[in-house]
Amino acid sequence: MATDYVLAHGLIGLSLRPLAAELGTSDRMLLYHFGTKDELVADVLRCSNDRAAASIAALAPSRDLRSAVENLWAAVQSDPVDRCTRIYVEASALGLFGQEPYAAVVRAANAVWTAALVAHLVRSGVADDLAPRAAELVDAAFMGFQLDLPLDVDPAARARSVADLADTVAALA
């Protein structure tokens, strides 16, 4: 329930009182169960990331590496992965400056997320030795694309960028 609230309202500026009210409890009870607000947020981030990774795991295999990139982008843009990614970006910004528990949770989330991408690529016929390299490139590009989304980048330009990425990654094979 806390994860759903954060996915709907965001992480930055999160206040325990409205969260507790939404959950039908008190902010003191949240602290009793989680210890600190940071630990509650860390649990929310882990749950959110697990949901995103499960969505990728549920994807049908793609026909080839190029289509896998396109299918992964479509999945990343759909709910719930899109909302989970936005929370990840917020936590990453906090973790970038070494703020804990964000830095540690983001590192762990990266490992889970990357494993989901690699697994999808392998299920799609990508060689085991190439899949991690392709996943790293895809993940980095997707993160950049997602950071630009609120900037009203032309959808046609974004589609071209995704197609270019798919061609580039496919050329690795």
Disulfide bonds with the S-S distance in Angstrom:
none
